[in-house]
């Protein structure tokens, strides 16, 4: 499918109205210095509406042909008493010289009748002519779409006139499509002698209503409106003659998916004083994809705004470090006639290159693009990744705010352990997702939020082996020995923070020994539970829970409680029932853990429901009557 910008047609109104002044005076007196007696200053001049239209349309084509030497075609139709077609779709007529020569032959605005309707109908017929790329592809392909854009620069009285003009254009498209569908298929000999007419699938009609500087108009801006069931889209824009070139320079951006970059801080020598220099800004136009690394997501309004990049010339070894590691796009200046643009173009054409950096408020450098010339064309390239001379990004600038103690090395190891590879067979994605879920269920982000990952060689065998898919008997014994070692350390009343590096003891030094060990056992249990998917992992979890049970219930108290329970409890006592239930659940379940408060509340026996109201039970489904014997008692008393 060919996009809408594959074929663009300009329709220029050449009627007598466009011969009037634009009412935008330009000072033509360029004489400098003192003026002698009798000097008559030159009066200011004003361009005509026709001159403003031609200059704006030619500038639009310059930008398109500078950035797209092939594939983007533009045609011109001048409309007065007849339609004058200046060029065709062939490549040797797609250049400014051919267009300017044709405009010279047309000449200025002359007296006579005419209008834009005849030119608009000729543009629709030209839109049906195949381009060289379309002629080389069979039109019977189901993906073949003949789409195009018509930019009509004219002047109308009111909105009704423009609506009538749009209806005429739509009717012309419908009639041409009918003729195309009714034409019998041509043979190969006939096709070689005459080009076929294509069906127009979509036409984007942009009507620009041009008015003089001080004139009023009854035409209003109209957004894009679909007509003919999506066959044509009409957009109306009102513009002063002096702003027409700026308007078309802004419309070319969304039409061809372009963006602008303002190169700021360009050092240039002053023309009057060669010993001094000043900084200038130059705006350049290129593909919008060049800003992909700067704007991940952008709205249409942001796409129209220029991105500011600062001129930077690397020195010494930094210059060799700048390399193009990304894509390249053609570049053209927005104002080709300005002196700063000419100086920048000449600088690049002389074989020099320029590095552009993103301005930062806090200082530092971040090179993003380079400007260079190759084969007489200007190119902008995106630097691939962070250059060696760029300042590394600060962790405090990220989503975590002022947090700077992230476990960066451990996070890199986590990424290495969970690389996603293409695997054959069903369930590969589910296994990879399950593995990532296990590895990230408990994984502290910062160094200061964990104890066990800072204890070093004490817990390292456990944290390294428990993340595996399964454990061998030898690995299980190693993990058990770590748990027993932690239990012995707690019985010897050792403080976990005493085994931490000196730089990490500050946060934990104010915490009591019991709280530190509660933190250690909680982290170990969270880690083992997250990976308790295999039988050996569940065995390790049983060992861990046994260690925690011994830790929180000393041996003397446990024996004494069991003796009292054995001598006082009966099989019918509530305590015995609860104990039997707990023992049964422990024997049947795979993993036992102490119940928390919520589990205790939910599992507590509820009191029996109070009996229902006797009157409601007697009434059944009928409404119950309150005090139904009250009136009988009153009557009996009388």
PyMOL commands that set and color helices and strands:
alter all, ss='L'
color gray80, all
select helices_A, chain A and resi 4-6+16-19+49-67+91-93+96-106+117-127+132-135+159-182+188-193+241-256+288-291+300-304+317-321+339-349+395-397+408-417+428-441+447-449+452-454+456-458+460-465+473-491+496-499+502-509+513-530+535-552+555-568+574-588+597-603+614-619+630-637
alter helices_A, ss='H'
color red, helices_A
select strands_A, chain A and resi 7-13+21-26+45-48+73-79+83-85+147-154+202-211+222-227+232-240+258-269+277-287+307-312+328-333+354-358+367-374+377-382
alter strands_A, ss='S'
color yellow, strands_A
deselect
rebuild
show_as cartoon
